[in-house]
Amino acid sequence: MIDLIGRPYRLGADGPDPDGALDCIHLVFTVLDRLGLPHPVYKAEWYEGKSFARDLLTWCRRVDLAAYDGDVLLLPQETTAFAVYWENGCLYINRHLKAVAWCPIGTLSRRCCFRSKNT
């Protein structure tokens, strides 16, 4: 996953472009794929804040704290942003750097956390 750090952010980007850009949803999907964990089917309406909570709950359960690689976090930013727990920290889109970043789990505010029903 370390190769994801520093990849540029672009809304709607899913990684295969020459610059490797990702957005928060595709960052999480990329990590879950690499970890061999399932995820819901991508829906464009998530960008509008529609149905993502319901869709998340079809494949995972809400937990109090992220503790396992692949736990999904929702971060309170201008809009809700997706992030993923990895190596005792959080892979997320840093809005100031406009790139994927990692930080220790305790340094970011989070709205809620989800864990795959398969873990």
Number of C-alpha atoms within 10 A of each C-alpha: 11 10 7 20 14 17 19 20 24 16 12 14 18 18 19 9 9 6 11 15 23 25 23 26 23 19 25 23 23 18 20 19 13 11 12 10 16 15 17 13 9 12 12 11 10 14 15 10 12 12 12 17 12 9 16 18 15 13 16 20 14 17 15 9 15 23 16 16 19 28 25 27 27 20 18 14 12 7 11 17 19 23 27 27 27 22 15 15 19 24 29 28 26 16 12 6 11 15 20 24 18 21 16 13 19 10 9 13 12 19 12 15 22 23 24 21 13 9 10
